Amino acid sequence: MIRCPVCMSRDIYRVAGGYIGEIHRCKRCGYVGAFVIEEAGPGPGDQHDTDA
C-alpha cells in the first residue's frame, strides 16, 4: 500500500513508469513525484479485537 508523502492520503496512483522509474500523482493534494511512502498492508493474522 502506498501513501502520499505530503498529505498521507492513500488516494495516489501511478501516472508513468518504465525506464524513468515510477511517477505518482495524489488526487487529494496534487503531489506529483517519484517518492511515495510504502507500507505493508494488514496480513491474515493482523486483526485487532475491538471488543476489549
N, C-alpha and C positions, 0 to 999 in steps of 0.2 A: 504494500500500500504506500502511496506517495502523498506528500503534503507540500503545499506552497511554503517556501521559506519566509515569505513576507507576512501573510495573514494566517498561516497554518490551516488553510482550507484544504479539504480533500477533493474539491471540485476543480481538478487540474488535469490537463490532458496533453498528450504529445502532439506537436504540430510538425515536427521534422525529425528525421533520423537518417542513419546511414554512415557515410564516411566522416561527416562533420560531427557526429555524436547526436544525442537526442536534445531537442529543444522543446520545452514545455510552456504552456500558457495557462494561467489561472483565470477562471471565469469570474471569480469574485472580485479580485483587486486589479486584474490586468497584467500581472507579472509575466514577463517573457524571459526565459533563460534556461541554461542547462542545469543549474543547481537546483535540486529538489531534496526534500527530506524523505528518506525511505525508512519505513518501519515495518516490522513483522506484524502480520495480522494475527488474530486470535487463533490458536491451534485447537485441536479437538478436545484437549484436556484443560483448556484455559477458561472455563466457565466460572464465574463468581456467583456465590449464593447471595441473593437479595433478601432472603428470609433469615435474618440473624436472630 
